């Protein structure tokens, strides 16, 4: 199909799809996914909590903040309630640009993620490490004179250098006007969220799968939101963002607004 598709090594988008109960994965993805789960039994809950957080955040942005443009970086394989489905359920005219650089993700996205007639859904083949290329391509669909919500769910953890991750976020948000939002989730080792299980799990992942991953503490996560107004309830387990009774998972979540 594509010489960029590797079926002999586990890939994050396909393993994540497996944890979410999807079918778009290979035996190597399931094997590594099961092994990671043996180190970190709650990883399936993390995947589901991250997905539910996306739904709550996008619903808030479309219904309450009036956002009509979304830039979803690190799309992953399509499952239920993708960004454009959530946004266009509230506001059918919403415009969504998905960004990923995995050929399987892009093939499935183009086939399955179809826009409501009043809105637009587009796809960009680009790497999260290259925000300039992302902005140039997304600017063909999105109007950067109007607010945009940038979604980076579980993606900055694949940018191993924290300074580089901060540069990526700053570059993206600098191009956008007041009223734009940044939606983030990120795994952590922090014990307060039960992150100890991530240590062995990520060591195994980095030895047997791609791309390499890192966790970060609260302070580093908070630094990605510097200069933005944190929406309530601030930085919390993504499971508990506007769902205070949920069971916490070892994944931070937050939404910031550009003043």
N, C-alpha and C positions, 0 to 999 in steps of 0.2 A: 504493500500500500504506500509506504513512505519510508525511505531509508533512515529517517530520523526516529522512527518508532522502534524502541528496544523492548523485546518481549522476554529477554533473558535476565533483566535486572528490574527489581521493583521500582515503581515510580509513584511519587507522592499523590498525584491526582487520582491514580487508579486505586491505590491503597485506601485513600480517603473515601472513594466511591464504594469500595468493599465494606468499610466500616459503617457506611450509611445504608447498606443493604442493596446497593446497586449491582448491576450485571456487567459493567464495562471495566473488567479487570481480567488479569491473567493468573494462572496458577502461581507464578512467582510472587505476584502482589498479595495473593491470599496467604501464601506461606509466610511472607515477611509480616503481613498484617497480624496473623495469629501469633507470631513470635513476639512482636512488639506488645500485643495484648497480654502476653504472659508476663512481661516485665511491668506493664502499666495497665492493669485490668480495667481502669476507667476510661481508656482511650476512646472507646465507642461512644461513651457519654459525652466526651469532649467534642467529638465530631458532631453529634446531634445538637449539643448546646450551642456550638458555633453557628450551625445552620439556623437554629431558632432565633439566635441573636440577630442574624441578618434580617430575618423576617420582621422582628420588632423594630429594628433600627430603620429599615427602609419604609415600613409603614408609618413610623413617626415622621420621617423626613418628607414623605409625600403628603400625608394627611394633615400634619400640624405645622411643619416648617415651610410647606409650599414648594418644596424642591421638585423640579421637573426634569432634571438632568443627572445622570448617574454614570460614573466611570468606575467599573468593577475590575480591579487589577488582580490577576491570579484567580481567574474564574473557576477553575476546576471543572470536572465533568458534570453535565447537567443532572440535577435530581429534581425533586419537587420544590415548588416555590422558589424559583430562581429570581434574581433581582428584578428583571423586567416584568415578571409575572406579578410580584408583590407590588411594585410601583404602579403598573398599569391597571391593577385591580382598583387602586385608589384614584389614579389619574391616567386614563387611557392614552393621553397625549404625551406621556413621559418618554424621554429619549434615553437609551441605555447603550453604552459602549462597553463591551467585554474585551479584556486584554489577557492573553495567555501566549506562551511560546511552545506549548506542547502540541504536536500535530494531532494526536488523538482527541485532545480537548477541542481543538479548533474544528476538526471534522464533525464531531458530535454536536458542537454548539451551533454550527451553521445549519445542521439538519434539524435540530430540535428546538432551538431558542428563537422562535418566530414572534415578531412583534404583533401587538394589537394594531388594527388598521390605522388608528389615529396617531400612533406613536412610531418610534423608530428603534430598531435594534441593529447594532453593527458590531463587527469583530475586528480586533487588531492583533496581528501576530508580532509580538514584541516582548522583550524581557523586562522584568521589573527593575533590573539594574540600569535601564536606559530610559529615564523619565522624559528626556527631550524627545525621543522618538515617539513615545506614547502620546505626549501632548500634541505633537505635530499631526499624528494620525487621527487622534480623537477630535481635534479641532475641525476636522472636515464634517463631523456630525453634530458636535456640541458647540453651543455659543458661549464662549468664555467671557462674554460681557455679562452673562447672567449666572446665578449661583449653580454650582455643580457639587454633588456629593461624591467624594472619592472613597471607594471601599477597598481596603487592603486587609482582608480577613485571612489570618494565618499565612501571610506572605512575607512579611519582614523577617520572620524567623529563618528564611532561606537566604537572607542577606547577612552573611556572617560577621562582617565588620560593622560595628554599631555606628561609627561616624559616617560610613557610606549609607547606612539605612536612614540616618537623619538627613543626609544630603538629598536623598531621593524624595523624602517627604517634603522637605523645604522647597525643592524645585517644583514639585507638583502644585503645592498650595500657593506658591508665589505667583503662579500663572492664572490663578482664579480670583474672582472678585469677592468682596464682602458678602457674607451670607452663605458662602460655600461651607461644606462640612467635610470632616475626615472621620471615617468609621474604621476602627482598628480592632483586631484581636491578635493575641500573641501568646504562645505557651510560656510557662514559667517553671523554674525549679523551686519557687518560694514555698516554704513549708506551710504558710498560712492558707494556701489554696490546695495543699496536698500535692505539691509539685515534685516531691522526692522521687515519685515513680517515673518521672521524665528522664532522670539521669541515665539509668541503665537502658531505658528504651531508646533514647537518642543515640547513645553509644552504639547500640546494635544497628540502628537505622543507618548511621553514617558509615558503618562497615559493610552494609549489605544492600543499600538502596540509594536512590538519587532523587532530588539533589540533596546535598548535605544540609543539616538543620542545626539551629541553636535555640536555646531558651534564654530568656532575659528576666531580670528582676523588675520590680515595680518602678524603680527610679529610671532605669533605661527606657522602659515602656513609656513612662510619663514624659520623657524628653522628646519623644516623637510628636507630642501634642503641644510643645512649647509655642506660645504666641496665640493659641486658640482658646476660646471660651469652652470649658468643659460643661457638657450638659449633665444634668442630674441623672443618675446618682454618682457621677464621676468615674473613677477607675475602680472597677469591681471585677469579680469573676464574670465572664461573659454570660454565664447561665443566669446571673442575678441582675443583669442590666434591665431595669424596669420589670423584673420578675423576682421580687425580693424573697419569696418563699422557696425558690428553686434550690436544689442541691448544688453547691459550688463545684466547679471543675477547675483544673490547673491551667486556665487560659484566661488572661486578662482581656477585658473588653472596655471600650470607651468610644464616645462620640464627641468631637470638638467642632466648634463653629468659628469660622474666620470672622473677626470683628470688622 
